[in-house]
């Protein structure tokens, strides 16, 4: 929606919904991993192919607004059809822009049909269950969109990088083996396959931010008083494990990205562009469901006409 050299905010505004959806799919396909068998993180850039400047701000604004409008329309049909549900998982390093993407991309969605769940360190009750339990409780019902801000993938990311956390998960010692990460990734893939077979489509968004861009965003949080609350000493500590996290992300994506439940590795150094790419991926997922409004039977249509007649004949 934004990388054509001759595209303007005006020309974008004149496009039909069908053209916008086609363009969104083109963007999302660029970052879709699909079958992750040969996935290498180094093959995915953290910046868009085209360099954008201040003059592109109106184009970004219009593209995102158009994307949100399309999402709103598709979500309404999803809700009315009441057959599919969509789970969108956001994973990223600190300061990659998860919160901002969720806020801006889903700004127009009906709150009745969408729910955002943030996952932090598990509490004592959650530790008394399997690692998928707390996420299963928050899965979207039919006709709904569920957003996970972090997810069960933390169990093969942060827990893998900090293996000491594993010792607090109350697992029987004989189950903590060198195979545990492969086993968890296998369980995740099987779980997502199960969800898809039961009408919940899963897409996973990895906001791919560079280490240098993260540094600049951390400095911005320190230098701007109104953003101080976003920063903590733990952010710097986690930054020290950057390489280990990248290895964990690469293996997680490689072993759990499938055609039905794909990962999207989205360049996140440019926030406005990343949000458009995120919107494109969600639009793609919803459009692939071939959604349609429910149709009434002849008997139901007949009753509807009777009610219409009754309403029209009412005396004021």
C-alpha positions as CSV (number, residue, x, y, z in Angstrom):
1,X,0.0,0.0,0.0
2,X,3.0,2.3,0.4
3,X,6.0,1.3,-1.6
4,X,4.9,2.2,-5.1
5,X,6.8,5.2,-6.3
6,X,3.7,6.8,-7.9
7,X,1.3,6.1,-5.1
8,X,-0.1,9.1,-3.2
9,X,-2.6,9.6,-0.4
10,X,-5.1,10.9,-3.0
11,X,-4.8,7.9,-5.3
12,X,-5.0,5.5,-2.3
13,X,-8.2,7.2,-1.2
14,X,-9.7,6.5,-4.6
15,X,-9.1,2.7,-4.5
16,X,-12.0,0.3,-4.0
17,X,-12.0,-2.1,-1.1
18,X,-11.1,-5.0,-3.4
19,X,-8.1,-3.1,-4.6
20,X,-7.0,-2.2,-1.1
21,X,-7.3,-5.8,0.0
22,X,-5.3,-7.0,-3.0
23,X,-2.6,-4.4,-2.1
24,X,-2.6,-5.5,1.6
25,X,-2.0,-9.1,0.6
26,X,0.9,-8.1,-1.6
27,X,2.5,-6.4,1.4
28,X,1.8,-9.2,3.8
29,X,3.1,-11.8,1.4
30,X,6.5,-10.0,1.5
31,X,6.9,-10.7,5.2
32,X,5.1,-14.1,5.5
33,X,7.3,-17.0,6.4
34,X,4.7,-19.8,5.7
35,X,6.6,-23.1,5.8
36,X,9.4,-22.3,8.2
37,X,11.6,-25.2,7.2
38,X,14.4,-23.1,5.7
39,X,13.8,-19.9,7.7
40,X,16.8,-17.7,8.5
41,X,16.3,-14.4,10.4
42,X,19.1,-12.7,8.5
43,X,17.1,-12.9,5.3
44,X,14.5,-10.5,6.7
45,X,15.4,-6.8,7.0
46,X,14.4,-4.5,9.9
47,X,13.7,-1.6,7.5
48,X,11.4,-1.3,4.5
49,X,12.9,-1.7,1.0
50,X,12.1,1.9,0.2
51,X,13.4,4.8,2.2
52,X,10.6,7.0,3.5
53,X,10.9,10.7,4.5
54,X,8.7,13.3,6.2
55,X,7.0,14.0,2.8
56,X,5.5,10.4,3.1
57,X,3.6,11.2,6.3
58,X,0.3,11.9,4.6
59,X,0.6,8.6,2.6
60,X,1.3,6.6,5.8
61,X,-1.7,8.3,7.5
62,X,-4.1,7.6,4.7
63,X,-2.8,4.0,4.2
64,X,-3.3,3.2,7.9
65,X,-6.8,4.8,7.9
66,X,-7.8,2.8,4.9
67,X,-6.4,-0.4,6.5
68,X,-8.4,0.2,9.7
69,X,-11.6,0.8,7.7
70,X,-11.2,-2.5,5.9
71,X,-10.4,-4.3,9.1
72,X,-13.5,-2.8,10.7
73,X,-15.7,-4.0,7.8
74,X,-14.2,-7.5,7.8
75,X,-14.5,-7.8,11.6
76,X,-18.2,-7.0,11.3
77,X,-18.7,-9.8,8.9
78,X,-16.6,-12.2,11.0
79,X,-18.8,-11.4,14.0
80,X,-22.1,-11.8,12.0
81,X,-21.0,-15.1,10.4
82,X,-20.0,-16.5,13.8
83,X,-18.0,-19.4,12.4
84,X,-14.3,-18.5,12.4
85,X,-12.2,-16.7,15.0
86,X,-8.8,-15.1,14.6
87,X,-5.9,-15.1,17.1
88,X,-3.2,-12.6,16.4
89,X,0.0,-13.1,18.5
90,X,2.5,-10.2,18.9
91,X,6.1,-11.1,19.9
92,X,9.1,-8.8,19.8
93,X,12.1,-7.4,21.7
94,X,11.5,-4.5,24.1
95,X,10.7,-1.1,22.4
96,X,9.8,-2.8,19.0
97,X,6.4,-1.2,19.0
98,X,3.9,-3.9,20.0
99,X,1.7,-1.7,22.1
100,X,1.7,1.1,19.5
101,X,0.8,-1.3,16.7
102,X,-2.0,-2.9,18.6
103,X,-3.4,0.6,19.5
104,X,-3.2,2.1,16.1
105,X,-4.2,-0.9,13.9
106,X,-7.1,-2.0,16.0
107,X,-8.4,1.5,16.8
108,X,-11.6,1.1,14.8
109,X,-12.5,-2.5,15.7
110,X,-15.8,-2.9,17.7
111,X,-14.7,-3.7,21.3
112,X,-17.4,-6.4,21.5
113,X,-15.7,-8.4,18.8
114,X,-12.1,-7.9,19.8
115,X,-10.1,-8.6,23.0
116,X,-6.5,-7.8,23.9
117,X,-4.7,-9.9,26.4
118,X,-1.2,-8.9,27.7
119,X,0.9,-11.7,29.2
120,X,3.6,-11.0,31.8
121,X,5.5,-13.3,34.1
122,X,3.2,-16.2,35.2
123,X,1.7,-16.0,38.7
124,X,1.5,-18.8,41.2
125,X,-1.8,-20.2,39.9
126,X,-0.5,-20.2,36.4
127,X,2.6,-22.0,37.4
128,X,0.4,-24.8,38.8
129,X,-0.7,-25.6,35.3
130,X,0.9,-26.4,31.9
131,X,2.5,-23.6,30.0
132,X,-0.4,-23.3,27.6
133,X,-3.1,-23.1,30.2
134,X,-3.2,-19.4,30.9
135,X,-3.4,-18.6,27.1
136,X,-6.1,-21.2,26.4
137,X,-8.4,-19.3,28.8
138,X,-8.1,-16.2,26.7
139,X,-8.7,-17.7,23.3
140,X,-11.3,-15.8,21.2
141,X,-14.7,-17.3,20.7
142,X,-16.3,-17.7,17.3
143,X,-16.8,-14.4,15.5
144,X,-14.1,-12.7,17.6
145,X,-10.6,-11.4,17.2
146,X,-8.2,-12.2,20.0
147,X,-4.9,-10.2,20.4
148,X,-2.1,-11.7,22.5
149,X,0.6,-9.2,23.5
150,X,3.2,-11.8,24.1
151,X,2.0,-15.4,24.5
152,X,2.9,-19.0,25.1
153,X,6.0,-18.3,22.9
154,X,7.6,-16.7,25.9
155,X,8.1,-20.3,27.1
156,X,10.5,-20.9,24.3
157,X,12.0,-17.4,24.3
158,X,12.6,-15.8,27.6
159,X,12.5,-19.1,29.5
160,X,15.0,-20.5,27.0
161,X,17.3,-17.6,27.4
162,X,17.0,-17.6,31.2
163,X,16.8,-21.3,31.9
164,X,16.8,-20.6,35.7
165,X,13.2,-19.7,35.2
166,X,12.5,-23.2,34.2
167,X,13.4,-24.4,37.7
168,X,10.5,-22.4,39.1
169,X,7.9,-24.0,36.9
170,X,7.4,-27.0,39.2
171,X,8.0,-29.6,36.5
172,X,9.1,-33.1,37.5
173,X,12.9,-33.1,37.2
174,X,13.0,-36.0,34.8
175,X,11.0,-34.0,32.3
176,X,13.6,-31.2,32.2
177,X,15.9,-32.6,29.5
178,X,17.8,-31.2,26.6
179,X,14.8,-32.0,24.4
180,X,12.4,-29.8,26.3
181,X,12.6,-26.9,23.9
182,X,12.1,-29.1,20.9
183,X,9.2,-30.7,22.7
184,X,7.6,-27.4,23.6
185,X,7.9,-26.1,20.0
186,X,6.3,-29.4,18.8
187,X,3.5,-28.9,21.3
188,X,2.9,-25.3,20.1
189,X,2.8,-26.4,16.5
190,X,0.3,-29.2,17.3
191,X,-1.8,-26.8,19.4
192,X,-2.0,-24.2,16.6
193,X,-2.9,-27.0,14.2
194,X,-5.7,-28.1,16.6
195,X,-7.0,-24.5,16.8
196,X,-7.1,-24.2,13.0
197,X,-8.9,-27.4,12.6
198,X,-11.5,-26.1,15.0
199,X,-12.1,-22.7,13.4
200,X,-9.5,-20.5,15.0
201,X,-7.0,-19.1,12.6
202,X,-3.6,-18.1,14.2
203,X,-1.2,-15.6,12.8
204,X,2.0,-14.6,14.6
205,X,3.6,-11.2,14.2
206,X,7.3,-10.7,15.0
207,X,8.2,-7.0,14.9
208,X,11.8,-7.2,13.7
209,X,13.6,-4.3,15.2
210,X,17.3,-3.7,15.0
211,X,19.6,-3.5,18.0
212,X,20.6,0.0,17.0
213,X,17.0,1.2,16.7
214,X,16.2,-0.3,20.1
215,X,19.1,1.7,21.5
216,X,17.7,4.9,20.1
217,X,14.2,4.2,21.4
218,X,15.6,3.4,24.9
219,X,17.5,6.7,24.8
220,X,14.3,8.5,23.8
221,X,12.5,7.0,26.8
222,X,15.3,8.2,29.1
223,X,15.6,11.7,27.6
224,X,11.9,12.5,27.4
225,X,10.4,12.8,30.9
226,X,6.9,11.8,29.8
227,X,8.4,8.5,28.5
228,X,10.5,7.7,31.6
229,X,7.8,5.3,32.9
230,X,8.3,3.1,29.9
231,X,11.9,2.3,30.8
232,X,13.3,0.0,33.4
233,X,16.7,-1.4,34.3
234,X,15.5,-4.8,33.2
235,X,15.3,-3.5,29.6
236,X,19.1,-3.0,29.6
237,X,19.7,-6.4,31.2
238,X,17.6,-8.2,28.5
239,X,19.4,-6.2,25.8
240,X,22.6,-8.0,26.9
241,X,21.1,-11.3,25.7
242,X,20.3,-10.0,22.2
243,X,22.1,-12.7,20.3
244,X,20.6,-15.5,22.4
245,X,17.1,-14.0,21.8
246,X,17.7,-13.8,18.1
247,X,18.7,-17.5,18.0
248,X,15.6,-18.4,20.0
249,X,13.3,-16.4,17.8
250,X,14.9,-17.9,14.7
251,X,14.3,-21.5,15.9
252,X,10.8,-20.8,17.1
253,X,9.8,-19.3,13.8
254,X,11.5,-22.0,11.8
255,X,9.7,-24.8,13.7
256,X,6.3,-23.3,14.2
257,X,5.5,-21.3,11.0
258,X,3.1,-23.2,8.8
259,X,0.8,-22.4,5.9
260,X,-2.2,-22.3,8.1
261,X,-0.6,-20.6,11.1
262,X,2.2,-18.4,9.6
263,X,4.7,-16.0,11.1
264,X,5.1,-12.6,9.7
265,X,8.5,-11.1,10.2
266,X,7.8,-7.4,9.8
267,X,10.5,-4.6,9.6
268,X,9.9,-2.6,12.7
269,X,12.6,0.2,12.6
270,X,10.0,2.4,10.9
271,X,6.9,2.4,13.2
272,X,4.3,3.9,10.7
273,X,5.3,1.3,8.0
274,X,5.3,-1.5,10.5
275,X,1.7,-0.7,11.5
276,X,0.6,-0.8,7.9
277,X,2.3,-4.1,7.4
278,X,0.6,-5.5,10.6
279,X,-2.8,-4.3,9.3
280,X,-2.1,-5.9,6.0
281,X,-1.3,-9.3,7.6
282,X,-4.6,-9.2,9.6
283,X,-6.6,-8.2,6.5
284,X,-5.0,-11.0,4.6
285,X,-6.0,-13.5,7.3
286,X,-9.6,-12.3,7.5
287,X,-10.0,-12.2,3.7
288,X,-8.7,-15.8,3.4
289,X,-11.7,-16.9,5.6
290,X,-14.0,-16.1,2.7
291,X,-16.4,-14.4,5.1
292,X,-20.0,-13.5,4.3
293,X,-23.1,-12.3,6.1
294,X,-25.5,-15.1,7.0
295,X,-28.4,-15.6,4.6
296,X,-31.9,-16.3,5.8
297,X,-34.0,-19.2,4.7
298,X,-37.2,-18.6,2.6
299,X,-39.3,-19.1,5.7
300,X,-37.2,-16.6,7.7
301,X,-37.3,-14.1,4.9
302,X,-41.1,-14.4,4.7
303,X,-41.4,-13.7,8.4
304,X,-39.1,-10.7,8.0
305,X,-41.4,-9.3,5.4
306,X,-44.4,-9.9,7.6
307,X,-42.7,-7.9,10.4
308,X,-41.8,-5.2,7.9
309,X,-45.5,-4.9,6.8
310,X,-46.6,-4.7,10.5
311,X,-44.1,-1.9,11.2
312,X,-45.2,0.0,8.1
313,X,-48.9,-0.3,9.0
314,X,-48.4,1.0,12.5
315,X,-50.3,4.2,13.2
316,X,-48.3,7.1,14.5
